Amino acid sequence: MASHKSAEKRARQTVKRTKTNTARRSLVRGSVKKVQEAIAGGDKKAAAEALRFAQPQIQRGADKRVVTKNAASRKISRLAKRIKAMA
């Protein structure tokens, strides 16, 4: 347990930050999943619309360091590539 005032504050900040990061990570994963489901469904228009919503979410996750910048770019790129390859 924290025994200094500054350590107690850091503990409170960590709890708050963990909660925020968990929510943000969940939003990123959920948006990616929606795009993947749309791709699996075979509807190119719905998949493109889902990606248009997911892309800023993924990028925001990278900006807030919930996912790494390269991982975010890779996810966006691969999803876009799969949508483009659809008939």
N, CA, C and O atoms as a DFTB+ gen file, in Angstrom:
348 C
 N C O
     1  1       0.845      -1.181       0.000
     2  2       0.000       0.000       0.000
     3  2       0.882       1.234       0.000
     4  3       1.966       1.244       0.583
     5  1       0.400       2.270      -0.662
     6  2       1.157       3.515      -0.748
     7  2       1.227       4.179       0.625
     8  3       0.237       4.221       1.355
     9  1       2.392       4.691       0.962
    10  2       2.559       5.306       2.278
    11  2       2.878       6.799       2.187
    12  3       2.904       7.481       3.212
    13  1       3.120       7.314       0.993
    14  2       3.380       8.740       0.816
    15  2       2.223       9.358       0.053
    16  3       1.518       8.684      -0.697
    17  1       2.047      10.638       0.260
    18  2       0.960      11.361      -0.395
    19  2       1.075      11.267      -1.917
    20  3       0.076      11.062      -2.606
    21  1       2.282      11.416      -2.434
    22  2       2.489      11.367      -3.884
    23  2       2.232       9.959      -4.428
    24  3       1.712       9.799      -5.532
    25  1       2.600       8.944      -3.646
    26  2       2.378       7.559      -4.066
    27  2       0.885       7.236      -4.071
    28  3       0.407       6.496      -4.930
    29  1       0.157       7.793      -3.112
    30  2      -1.294       7.589      -3.070
    31  2      -1.952       8.234      -4.294
    32  3      -2.863       7.664      -4.894
    33  1      -1.485       9.405      -4.646
    34  2      -2.021      10.097      -5.823
    35  2      -1.727       9.286      -7.086
    36  3      -2.595       9.132      -7.944
    37  1      -0.510       8.772      -7.195
    38  2      -0.137       7.970      -8.357
    39  2      -1.014       6.727      -8.449
    40  3      -1.390       6.318      -9.548
    41  1      -1.340       6.131      -7.326
    42  2      -2.196       4.947      -7.313
    43  2      -3.594       5.298      -7.830
    44  3      -4.186       4.539      -8.598
    45  1      -4.114       6.450      -7.404
    46  2      -5.432       6.901      -7.885
    47  2      -5.391       7.162      -9.384
    48  3      -6.312       6.787     -10.110
    49  1      -4.325       7.804      -9.846
    50  2      -4.196       8.106     -11.273
    51  2      -4.110       6.825     -12.101
    52  3      -4.671       6.745     -13.193
    53  1      -3.407       5.833     -11.575
    54  2      -3.253       4.570     -12.290
    55  2      -4.599       3.873     -12.468
    56  3      -4.893       3.344     -13.540
    57  1      -5.398       3.874     -11.434
    58  2      -6.728       3.251     -11.510
    59  2      -7.573       3.950     -12.570
    60  3      -8.225       3.303     -13.390
    61  1      -7.550       5.269     -12.540
    62  2      -8.334       6.072     -13.484
    63  2      -7.857       5.845     -14.920
    64  3      -8.666       5.675     -15.832
    65  1      -6.546       5.844     -15.109
    66  2      -5.960       5.667     -16.436
    67  2      -6.231       4.270     -16.980
    68  3      -6.511       4.102     -18.166
    69  1      -6.147       3.265     -16.102
    70  2      -6.405       1.888     -16.505
    71  2      -7.836       1.734     -17.002
    72  3      -8.082       1.062     -18.004
    73  1      -8.769       2.351     -16.310
    74  2     -10.178       2.291     -16.698
    75  2     -10.389       2.931     -18.073
    76  3     -11.094       2.383     -18.920
    77  1      -9.776       4.084     -18.281
    78  2      -9.891       4.791     -19.553
    79  2      -9.278       3.989     -20.688
    80  3      -9.877       3.848     -21.754
    81  1      -8.074       3.460     -20.454
    82  2      -7.381       2.696     -21.489
    83  2      -8.130       1.414     -21.841
    84  3      -8.175       1.019     -23.006
    85  1      -8.716       0.764     -20.840
    86  2      -9.475      -0.455     -21.086
    87  2     -10.673      -0.155     -21.978
    88  3     -10.955      -0.898     -22.918
    89  1     -11.370       0.927     -21.683
    90  2     -12.531       1.318     -22.488
    91  2     -12.105       1.654     -23.915
    92  3     -12.767       1.265     -24.877
    93  1     -11.004       2.375     -24.041
    94  2     -10.531       2.779     -25.367
    95  2     -10.086       1.561     -26.183
    96  3     -10.388       1.467     -27.373
    97  1      -9.371       0.633     -25.547
    98  2      -8.923      -0.585     -26.215
    99  2     -10.124      -1.418     -26.666
   100  3     -10.120      -1.987     -27.757
   101  1     -11.140      -1.482     -25.823
   102  2     -12.358      -2.217     -26.142
   103  2     -13.058      -1.612     -27.355
   104  3     -13.570      -2.339     -28.206
   105  1     -13.080      -0.285     -27.435
   106  2     -13.689       0.411     -28.568
   107  2     -12.940       0.096     -29.864
   108  3     -13.557      -0.124     -30.906
   109  1     -11.629       0.077     -29.794
   110  2     -10.811      -0.241     -30.969
   111  2     -11.088      -1.677     -31.421
   112  3     -11.329      -1.922     -32.603
   113  1     -11.055      -2.618     -30.486
   114  2     -11.279      -4.024     -30.825
   115  2     -12.680      -4.245     -31.377
   116  3     -12.865      -5.004     -32.329
   117  1     -13.662      -3.584     -30.780
   118  2     -15.043      -3.727     -31.241
   119  2     -15.239      -3.193     -32.645
   120  3     -15.941      -3.801     -33.454
   121  1     -14.622      -2.060     -32.937
   122  2     -14.773      -1.478     -34.272
   123  2     -14.089      -2.343     -35.328
   124  3     -14.597      -2.480     -36.441
   125  1     -12.942      -2.927     -34.986
   126  2     -12.249      -3.830     -35.916
   127  2     -13.107      -5.073     -36.154
   128  3     -13.209      -5.558     -37.281
   129  1     -13.715      -5.578     -35.101
   130  2     -14.554      -6.769     -35.206
   131  2     -15.756      -6.515     -36.123
   132  3     -16.134      -7.386     -36.906
   133  1     -16.353      -5.324     -36.025
   134  2     -17.492      -4.989     -36.879
   135  2     -17.095      -4.981     -38.347
   136  3     -17.855      -5.432     -39.204
   137  1     -15.902      -4.469     -38.638
   138  2     -15.419      -4.465     -40.023
   139  2     -15.211      -5.900     -40.491
   140  3     -15.602      -6.250     -41.605
   141  1     -14.605      -6.726     -39.659
   142  2     -14.350      -8.120     -40.026
   143  2     -15.648      -8.881     -40.261
   144  3     -15.737      -9.707     -41.169
   145  1     -16.648      -8.600     -39.441
   146  2     -17.945      -9.258     -39.617
   147  2     -18.607      -8.825     -40.914
   148  3     -19.220      -9.640     -41.604
   149  1     -18.485      -7.537     -41.253
   150  2     -19.052      -7.033     -42.502
   151  2     -18.344      -7.665     -43.705
   152  3     -18.979      -7.994     -44.707
   153  1     -17.039      -7.829     -43.594
   154  2     -16.269      -8.470     -44.671
   155  2     -16.709      -9.933     -44.806
   156  3     -16.915     -10.425     -45.915
   157  1     -16.849     -10.614     -43.677
   158  2     -17.274     -12.017     -43.696
   159  2     -18.685     -12.158     -44.264
   160  3     -19.009     -13.159     -44.902
   161  1     -19.518     -11.148     -44.027
   162  2     -20.873     -11.152     -44.555
   163  2     -20.925     -10.954     -46.059
   164  3     -21.932     -11.268     -46.695
   165  1     -19.857     -10.440     -46.625
   166  2     -19.766     -10.274     -48.075
   167  2     -20.353      -8.981     -48.601
   168  3     -20.463      -8.804     -49.814
   169  1     -20.733      -8.067     -47.711
   170  2     -21.305      -6.791     -48.148
   171  2     -20.211      -5.729     -48.177
   172  3     -19.792      -5.223     -47.137
   173  1     -19.758      -5.402     -49.378
   174  2     -18.642      -4.464     -49.529
   175  2     -18.998      -3.066     -49.033
   176  3     -18.180      -2.394     -48.404
   177  1     -20.228      -2.634     -49.324
   178  2     -20.652      -1.291     -48.913
   179  2     -20.691      -1.168     -47.387
   180  3     -20.218      -0.183     -46.822
   181  1     -21.261      -2.182     -46.731
   182  2     -21.320      -2.180     -45.263
   183  2     -19.927      -2.252     -44.662
   184  3     -19.655      -1.609     -43.649
   185  1     -19.042      -3.027     -45.276
   186  2     -17.664      -3.160     -44.778
   187  2     -16.926      -1.830     -44.905
   188  3     -16.192      -1.429     -44.001
   189  1     -17.128      -1.151     -46.038
   190  2     -16.471       0.146     -46.240
   191  2     -16.986       1.175     -45.239
   192  3     -16.220       1.995     -44.734
   193  1     -18.283       1.129     -44.957
   194  2     -18.879       2.049     -43.982
   195  2     -18.337       1.761     -42.577
   196  3     -18.035       2.682     -41.818
   197  1     -18.218       0.477     -42.245
   198  2     -17.687       0.087     -40.940
   199  2     -16.233       0.533     -40.803
   200  3     -15.817       0.971     -39.730
   201  1     -15.463       0.423     -41.880
   202  2     -14.065       0.863     -41.838
   203  2     -13.978       2.379     -41.682
   204  3     -13.092       2.891     -40.997
   205  1     -14.898       3.084     -42.317
   206  2     -14.896       4.544     -42.210
   207  2     -15.136       4.977     -40.762
   208  3     -14.615       6.005     -40.330
   209  1     -15.929       4.190     -40.002
   210  2     -16.121       4.460     -38.585
   211  2     -14.923       3.979     -37.759
   212  3     -14.521       4.640     -36.801
   213  1     -14.360       2.830     -38.133
   214  2     -13.294       2.202     -37.333
   215  2     -11.955       2.926     -37.452
   216  3     -11.190       2.983     -36.489
   217  1     -11.677       3.470     -38.616
   218  2     -10.358       4.067     -38.852
   219  2     -10.015       5.164     -37.838
   220  3      -8.927       5.125     -37.263
   221  1     -10.896       6.139     -37.597
   222  2     -10.544       7.147     -36.587
   223  2     -10.421       6.564     -35.181
   224  3      -9.615       7.035     -34.379
   225  1     -11.227       5.531     -34.882
   226  2     -11.134       4.903     -33.565
   227  2      -9.765       4.241     -33.375
   228  3      -9.139       4.368     -32.323
   229  1      -9.323       3.544     -34.400
   230  2      -8.022       2.868     -34.341
   231  2      -6.902       3.904     -34.232
   232  3      -5.973       3.749     -33.439
   233  1      -7.003       4.950     -35.034
   234  2      -5.976       5.995     -35.026
   235  2      -5.930       6.715     -33.683
   236  3      -4.856       7.049     -33.184
   237  1      -7.100       6.949     -33.104
   238  2      -7.162       7.595     -31.793
   239  2      -6.521       6.700     -30.741
   240  3      -5.846       7.180     -29.830
   241  1      -6.739       5.392     -30.875
   242  2      -6.100       4.444     -29.960
   243  2      -4.591       4.519     -30.058
   244  3      -3.889       4.393     -29.054
   245  1      -4.090       4.726     -31.273
   246  2      -2.641       4.863     -31.463
   247  2      -2.146       6.187     -30.875
   248  3      -1.083       6.242     -30.256
   249  1      -2.919       7.241     -31.073
   250  2      -2.529       8.553     -30.539
   251  2      -2.466       8.540     -29.012
   252  3      -1.620       9.194     -28.403
   253  1      -3.386       7.776     -28.406
   254  2      -3.433       7.692     -26.946
   255  2      -2.561       6.556     -26.412
   256  3      -2.557       6.285     -25.211
   257  1      -1.827       5.893     -27.303
   258  2      -0.881       4.831     -26.970
   259  2      -1.521       3.596     -26.344
   260  3      -0.915       2.923     -25.510
   261  1      -2.754       3.307     -26.757
   262  2      -3.419       2.084     -26.320
   263  2      -2.957       0.940     -27.215
   264  3      -2.769      -0.186     -26.756
   265  1      -2.778       1.244     -28.499
   266  2      -2.130       0.325     -29.428
   267  2      -0.961       1.077     -30.039
   268  3      -0.978       2.306     -30.098
   269  1       0.044       0.361     -30.489
   270  2       1.199       1.042     -31.057
   271  2       0.846       1.636     -32.417
   272  3      -0.084       1.185     -33.086
   273  1       1.586       2.627     -32.803
   274  2       1.338       3.324     -34.064
   275  2       1.419       2.377     -35.258
   276  3       0.584       2.433     -36.162
   277  1       2.427       1.512     -35.255
   278  2       2.599       0.576     -36.366
   279  2       1.483      -0.464     -36.401
   280  3       1.020      -0.841     -37.478
   281  1       1.053      -0.925     -35.244
   282  2      -0.031      -1.909     -35.191
   283  2      -1.321      -1.299     -35.718
   284  3      -2.073      -1.960     -36.434
   285  1      -1.581      -0.047     -35.369
   286  2      -2.777       0.642     -35.848
   287  2      -2.741       0.794     -37.362
   288  3      -3.734       0.536     -38.042
   289  1      -1.602       1.210     -37.884
   290  2      -1.452       1.367     -39.332
   291  2      -1.625       0.030     -40.037
   292  3      -2.252      -0.051     -41.093
   293  1      -1.067      -1.012     -39.447
   294  2      -1.160      -2.344     -40.030
   295  2      -2.612      -2.833     -40.062
   296  3      -3.054      -3.406     -41.058
   297  1      -3.349      -2.605     -38.972
   298  2      -4.752      -3.024     -38.914
   299  2      -5.571      -2.314     -39.983
   300  3      -6.335      -2.949     -40.709
   301  1      -5.413      -1.007     -40.079
   302  2      -6.162      -0.217     -41.054
   303  2      -5.821      -0.671     -42.464
   304  3      -6.709      -0.847     -43.298
   305  1      -4.540      -0.859     -42.727
   306  2      -4.089      -1.254     -44.050
   307  2      -4.647      -2.616     -44.449
   308  3      -5.132      -2.789     -45.567
   309  1      -4.580      -3.571     -43.543
   310  2      -5.040      -4.920     -43.859
   311  2      -6.554      -4.977     -44.054
   312  3      -7.049      -5.698     -44.920
   313  1      -7.279      -4.215     -43.245
   314  2      -8.732      -4.189     -43.414
   315  2      -9.107      -3.556     -44.749
   316  3      -9.980      -4.054     -45.461
   317  1      -8.434      -2.446     -45.081
   318  2      -8.710      -1.769     -46.354
   319  2      -8.379      -2.676     -47.529
   320  3      -9.097      -2.701     -48.529
   321  1      -7.304      -3.409     -47.401
   322  2      -6.888      -4.332     -48.469
   323  2      -7.926      -5.436     -48.665
   324  3      -8.245      -5.802     -49.796
   325  1      -8.448      -5.961     -47.564
   326  2      -9.469      -7.021     -47.652
   327  2     -10.772      -6.496     -48.264
   328  3     -11.441      -7.201     -49.019
   329  1     -11.119      -5.259     -47.932
   330  2     -12.339      -4.671     -48.515
   331  2     -12.152      -4.443     -49.995
   332  3     -13.056      -4.706     -50.789
   333  1     -10.986      -3.955     -50.372
   334  2     -10.713      -3.690     -51.797
   335  2     -10.724      -4.964     -52.611
   336  3     -11.105      -4.949     -53.782
   337  1     -10.310      -6.071     -52.005
   338  2     -10.251      -7.358     -52.712
   339  2     -11.624      -7.995     -52.883
   340  3     -11.768      -8.960     -53.634
   341  1     -12.643      -7.463     -52.189
   342  2     -13.982      -8.032     -52.306
   343  2     -14.518      -7.797     -53.723
   344  3     -14.191      -6.803     -54.371
   345  1     -15.339      -8.725     -54.178
   346  2     -15.888      -8.646     -55.544
   347  2     -16.891      -7.505     -55.679
   348  3     -17.447      -7.296     -56.758
